[in-house]
Amino acid sequence: MPPLLSRQPSPSKSPFRKPLLYSSALVLCVAVYVVFIFFTRYQSTRRYQAQAKVREDAQRRANDAAVVAQLGGSELAIRGFYVSPRAVHPGESAQVCYDVANATQVKLDPPVGEVWPSHSRCLHVAPKKTTTYRLTITGASGQTVSAQVELRVQ
């Protein structure tokens, strides 16, 4: 009978014998950290840009109010209301501009953005079909004046 081979306990495997496992885990941790840094910086930049836009709009509104007050006058009027260019192709944009005097409230229909009394204000628009914009202003006494302009989409 052949001698029985004695079983010797196999030497325990060292955890350091799998460098690929540890280096992969390390690379994954670094990648997650880099993605986290980029994401937080992206969020911070977007938050800053939104705050800057709010400050810019408030400053513009204050400047427009100061100009309206300086120019004075007593007649409620729409001095200018136009689109430029008057016709666009689908997907192109244009500007709707207005100039009002002695208005306390301004309304643009259909709404395309925030409007306020101003002597020079333009809004970017990109309608999909021919659109008629109607500007209505209200004075301190409650009287209103309206005008309309059409932007053709060809």
C-alpha atoms as one frame of an Amber mdcrd trajectory, in Angstrom:
protein
   0.000   0.000   0.000   1.338   3.299  -0.920   2.139   5.587   1.872  -0.524
   8.082   2.608   0.411  11.517   1.745   0.126  13.619   4.697  -1.793  16.755
   4.230   0.076  19.731   5.287  -1.868  22.851   5.904  -1.503  25.190   2.972
   0.248  28.356   3.794  -2.222  31.168   4.343  -2.438  33.563   1.478  -1.257
  37.017   2.268  -3.754  39.793   1.546  -0.923  41.732  -0.088  -0.703  39.173
  -2.894  -3.656  40.821  -4.702  -2.353  44.256  -5.628  -4.922  44.617  -8.429
  -7.761  44.483  -5.922  -6.295  47.219  -3.726  -5.138  49.437  -6.566  -8.583
  49.158  -8.205 -10.264  50.156  -4.953  -7.871  53.083  -4.582  -8.523  54.262
  -8.171 -12.274  53.978  -7.587 -12.042  56.078  -4.405 -10.005  58.748  -6.214
 -12.480  58.780  -9.127 -15.450  59.198  -6.759 -13.632  62.049  -4.987 -12.850
  63.821  -8.280 -16.470  63.488  -9.457 -17.632  64.871  -6.107 -15.296  67.880
  -6.411 -16.423  68.625  -9.990 -20.097  68.294  -9.043 -19.845  70.606  -6.028
 -17.954  73.206  -8.068 -20.558  72.976 -10.837 -23.375  73.488  -8.314 -21.515
  76.394  -6.707 -20.986  78.066 -10.094 -24.653  77.697 -11.036 -25.744  79.146
  -7.692 -23.354  82.099  -8.143 -24.602  82.742 -11.695 -28.227  82.726 -10.535
 -27.443  85.185  -7.748 -25.513  87.409 -10.160 -28.467  87.448 -12.566 -30.847
  88.457  -9.765 -28.486  91.274  -8.731 -28.068  92.376 -12.363 -31.843  92.446
 -12.930 -32.391  94.429  -9.721 -29.702  96.920 -10.737 -31.177  97.279 -14.215
 -34.643  97.822 -12.769 -33.304 100.503 -10.393 -31.460 102.227 -13.257 -34.584
 102.161 -15.431 -36.681 103.635 -12.607 -34.119 106.427 -12.154 -34.177 107.254
 -15.885 -37.983 107.277 -15.955 -38.022 109.623 -12.937 -35.407 111.947 -14.490
 -37.175 112.259 -17.821 -40.401 113.159 -16.058 -43.402 114.263 -18.064 -47.027
 113.683 -17.308 -48.405 111.838 -20.334 -48.810 108.064 -20.171 -47.453 106.782
 -23.472 -45.882 103.893 -25.310 -43.061 105.694 -27.117 -41.788 102.628 -28.903
 -42.838  99.022 -29.332 -41.300  96.875 -32.065 -39.762  93.525 -32.982 -36.412
  93.194 -34.664 -36.254  91.586 -37.159 -39.920  91.645 -38.173 -39.767  88.109
 -39.652 -37.700  85.046 -38.736 -37.379  81.434 -39.802 -38.420  78.641 -37.394
 -35.796  78.185 -34.680 -34.386  81.713 -35.039 -34.787  84.394 -32.396 -35.747
  88.056 -32.419 -36.092  90.874 -29.908 -39.269  92.500 -28.651 -38.381  96.027
 -27.511 -40.408  98.712 -25.783 -40.090 102.286 -24.495 -42.756 103.658 -22.139
 -43.319 106.941 -20.327 -44.958 107.475 -16.929 -46.108 103.881 -16.521 -46.409
 102.270 -13.124 -47.094  98.794 -14.497 -46.160  97.050 -17.748 -47.667  93.830
 -19.109 -46.597  91.901 -22.212 -48.867  89.241 -23.639 -47.897  86.480 -24.337
 -45.401  86.752 -21.495 -41.774  86.166 -22.506 -39.979  87.424 -19.431 -40.114
  89.935 -16.634 -41.126  93.435 -17.747 -41.128  96.783 -15.959 -41.365 100.477
 -16.845 -38.321 101.336 -18.940 -37.186 103.711 -21.650 -35.200 100.988 -23.370
 -35.891  97.305 -22.742 -35.609  94.361 -25.123 -36.503  90.706 -24.570 -35.287
  87.747 -26.641 -38.045  85.599 -28.159 -38.031  82.504 -30.381 -41.639  81.704
 -31.316 -42.503  78.588 -33.300 -45.328  80.312 -35.196 -46.351  83.840 -36.108
 -47.122  85.665 -32.867 -48.768  88.978 -32.026 -47.318  90.631 -28.921 -49.493
  93.088 -26.994 -47.989  95.640 -24.620 -50.301  97.191 -22.030 -49.153  99.900
 -19.647 -50.971 101.349 -16.656 -50.432 104.815 -15.197 -50.695 106.065 -11.627
 -54.305 107.161 -12.205 -55.311 103.697 -13.433 -55.627 104.553 -17.125 -54.181
 102.078 -19.620 -52.601 102.298 -23.071 -51.987  99.316 -25.353 -50.125  98.583
 -28.556 -49.408  95.434 -30.494 -46.818  94.206 -32.946 -46.531  90.988 -34.979
 -43.502  88.752 -35.415 -43.871  86.577 -38.513 -42.358  83.112 -38.624 -41.840
  82.023 -42.208
